[in-house]
């Protein structure tokens, strides 16, 4: 099962490197269902793994001048404020028992159900695809829109532990008018900043006990995956991969819902 978990880490890194988002949606289910980590702790683990892997990918992409740091910071600053708030305050005020459609469910079960809903949303964006692309970056965009979406994505990231690339990339393409390759590369930088800041908010949580050897090994495997993904990006059609992975994410979300309710 541990080997299977590390295989999931490798796949997460590959997808993250290829399409700039989506791969991190695998991290929490791998920790919870394969490595038997508590869902609340799994979201913290996910923030660290996704943050480290994305940071390495962003550094590599920046050497190729693919990262738009100005636009990225406009999005990233409110995003890390949102994720830090969610990890330090919001996640701790969620009650142990939650009333959901007249049923009482545990905090852990509610997080996984909410995570499955996010997965379904992500799969929709990935399956639908987006043919909009711009060949030149433009500074004539409304930063308020990016700031608002950055804050929303940050809060969602803090609750479920996923990077939110499926929301970031469309925003960068449609609102900031970045070319797709720059949007993917800039997305990694944004994901790295907000995920690592979110994890910092967990370090003082006395209720979370970290298995550092597992966390570091998982992160190193995901980094190998992200280098492979960036390399494969030269040969694989990212659009087709994104749709195929979207269907995979949708199936996983349905499996999570079935497992939690049965």
C-alpha positions in Angstrom: 0.0 0.0 0.0 2.9 2.4 0.7 4.3 1.6 -2.7 0.9 2.3 -4.2 0.8 5.6 -2.3 4.2 6.7 -3.7 3.0 5.7 -7.2 0.1 8.2 -6.6 2.7 10.8 -5.6 4.6 10.3 -8.9 1.4 10.5 -10.9 0.4 13.7 -9.1 3.7 15.3 -9.9 3.5 14.2 -13.6 0.1 15.7 -14.1 1.0 18.9 -12.2 4.0 19.3 -14.4 2.1 18.6 -17.6 -1.0 20.8 -17.2 -0.2 23.1 -14.2 -3.1 21.8 -12.1 -5.3 18.9 -11.4 -2.6 16.5 -10.1 -2.9 17.8 -6.5 -6.5 16.6 -6.4 -5.0 13.1 -6.1 -2.9 13.9 -3.0 -5.6 13.9 -0.3 -7.4 10.6 -1.5 -4.0 8.9 -1.7 -3.1 9.9 1.9 -6.6 9.1 3.3 -7.5 5.9 1.4 -4.1 4.3 0.7 -1.9 5.5 3.5 -4.7 5.7 6.1 -4.0 9.3 7.2 -6.8 11.3 9.0 -8.5 13.6 6.5 -7.7 16.8 8.5 -4.0 15.8 8.7 -4.1 14.7 5.0 -5.1 18.2 3.9 -2.1 19.6 5.8 0.2 16.9 4.2 -1.2 17.8 0.8 -0.5 21.5 1.2 3.2 20.7 1.9 3.6 18.1 -0.9 1.8 20.2 -3.5 3.6 23.4 -2.4 7.1 21.9 -2.5 6.5 20.1 -5.9 5.0 23.2 -7.4 7.8 25.4 -6.2 10.4 23.2 -7.9 8.3 23.2 -11.1 7.9 27.0 -10.9 11.7 27.5 -10.5 12.4 25.3 -13.5 9.8 27.1 -15.6 11.1 30.5 -14.5 14.5 29.7 -16.1 12.6 29.5 -19.4 11.0 32.9 -18.8 7.5 31.3 -18.6 6.5 32.6 -15.2 4.7 36.0 -15.1 5.7 37.1 -11.6 3.7 40.4 -11.6 0.4 38.7 -12.5 1.2 35.7 -10.3 1.7 37.9 -7.2 -1.6 39.8 -7.8 -3.3 36.4 -7.6 -1.0 34.8 -5.0 -1.1 37.4 -2.2 -4.9 37.2 -1.6 -4.7 33.5 -2.2 -2.2 32.8 0.6 -4.2 35.2 2.9 -7.2 33.0 2.2 -5.5 29.7 2.7 -3.7 30.9 5.9 -7.0 32.1 7.3 -8.7 28.7 6.4 -5.9 26.6 8.1 -5.5 28.7 11.2 -9.1 29.6 11.9 -11.7 28.1 9.6 -10.6 24.4 9.8 -10.5 24.6 13.6 -14.0 26.0 14.1 -15.7 23.3 12.0 -17.6 21.2 14.6 -16.9 17.5 15.1 -20.5 16.7 14.0 -22.1 18.5 11.1 -25.8 18.3 10.1 -25.9 17.5 6.3 -29.2 17.1 4.6 -30.9 15.9 7.9 -28.0 13.5 8.6 -25.3 14.0 11.2 -21.8 13.4 9.8 -18.4 13.6 11.3 -16.0 16.5 10.5 -13.7 14.0 8.6 -16.5 12.7 6.5 -17.8 16.2 5.7 -14.3 17.2 4.5 -14.1 14.2 2.2 -17.6 14.9 0.8 -16.7 18.5 0.2 -13.5 17.4 -1.4 -15.4 15.1 -3.7 -17.6 18.0 -4.7 -14.5 20.0 -5.5 -13.2 17.1 -7.6 -16.4 17.0 -9.6 -16.1 20.7 -10.2 -12.5 20.3 -11.3 -13.3 17.4 -13.6 -16.0 19.5 -15.3 -13.5 22.3 -16.1 -10.9 19.7 -17.3 -13.4 17.7 -19.5 -15.0 20.9 -20.9 -11.6 22.3 -21.9 -10.8 25.8 -22.9 -9.8 26.8 -26.4 -9.2 30.5 -25.5 -5.5 31.4 -25.8 -3.6 34.6 -26.1 -0.2 35.0 -27.8 0.7 38.2 -26.1 0.4 39.1 -22.4 -1.6 42.3 -21.7 -1.5 44.6 -18.8 -5.0 45.9 -19.5 -6.8 43.6 -17.1 -8.8 44.2 -14.0 -6.7 43.2 -11.0 -9.7 43.3 -8.7 -11.1 40.2 -10.4 -7.8 38.3 -9.9 -7.6 39.4 -6.3 -11.2 38.2 -5.6 -10.7 34.8 -7.3 -7.3 34.5 -5.5 -9.0 34.9 -2.1 -11.7 32.3 -3.0 -9.2 29.8 -4.3 -7.1 30.3 -1.2 -10.0 29.5 1.2 -10.9 26.4 -0.9 -7.3 25.3 -0.9 -7.1 25.7 2.9 -10.2 23.5 3.5 -9.5 20.7 1.1 -5.7 20.8 0.6 -5.8 20.9 -3.2 -3.9 23.4 -5.3 -6.8 24.8 -7.2 -5.0 24.9 -10.6 -8.3 24.1 -12.3 -9.6 27.6 -11.2 -6.3 29.5 -11.5 -5.4 28.7 -15.1 -8.7 29.8 -16.6 -8.5 33.0 -14.6 -5.0 33.7 -15.9 -6.0 33.0 -19.5 -9.3 34.8 -19.5 -8.8 37.7 -17.1 -5.0 38.3 -17.2 -4.8 37.3 -20.9 -1.7 35.1 -20.5 -0.7 32.6 -23.1 -1.6 29.0 -22.1 2.0 27.9 -21.5 2.7 31.0 -19.3 -0.6 30.4 -17.4 0.4 26.8 -16.6 3.9 27.9 -15.4 2.5 30.9 -13.4 -0.1 28.6 -11.9 2.6 26.5 -10.4 4.2 29.6 -8.7 0.8 30.6 -7.3 0.0 27.1 -6.0 3.5 26.9 -4.4 3.1 30.2 -2.5 -0.4 29.7 -1.2 0.1 26.0 -0.4 3.3 26.5 1.6 1.8 29.5 3.5 -1.2 27.3 4.3 1.1 24.6 5.7 2.9 27.2 7.8 -0.5 27.8 9.5 -0.6 24.2 10.5 2.8 24.0 12.2 1.5 25.5 15.4 -1.6 23.2 15.5 -1.0 20.9 18.5 -3.7 18.5 17.2 -1.6 17.6 14.2 1.3 15.3 14.5 3.4 15.1 11.4 5.2 12.0 10.1 8.1 13.9 8.5 9.9 10.9 6.9 6.7 9.9 5.1 6.0 13.5 4.1 9.5 14.2 2.8 9.7 11.0 0.9 6.3 11.6 -0.7 7.4 15.1 -1.6 10.6 13.9 -3.2 8.7 11.3 -5.3 6.3 14.0 -6.4 9.2 16.3 -7.4 10.5 13.5 -9.7 7.0 13.3 -11.2 6.9 17.1 -11.8 10.2 17.0 -13.7 8.9 14.1 -15.8 5.7 16.1 -16.4 7.6 19.2 -17.6 9.7 17.0 -19.9 6.7 15.1 -21.3 5.0 18.5 -21.9 7.2 18.7 -25.0 5.7 15.6 -26.5 2.2 15.1 -25.1 -0.9 17.1 -26.1 -1.9 18.8 -22.8 -5.5 19.4 -23.9 -6.2 15.7 -24.6 -4.4 14.7 -21.4 -6.5 17.2 -19.4 -9.8 15.8 -20.6 -8.7 12.2 -20.0 -7.5 13.1 -16.5 -10.8 15.0 -15.9 -12.8 11.8 -16.5 -10.4 9.9 -14.1 -10.9 12.6 -11.4 -14.7 12.4 -11.9 -14.6 8.6 -11.4 -12.5 9.0 -8.3 -14.9 11.6 -6.9 -17.8 9.2 -7.3 -15.9 6.4 -5.7 -15.1 8.7 -2.7 -18.8 9.5 -2.3 -19.8 5.9 -2.5 -17.2 4.9 0.1 -18.2 7.7 2.5 -21.9 7.0 2.3 -21.9 3.2 2.3 
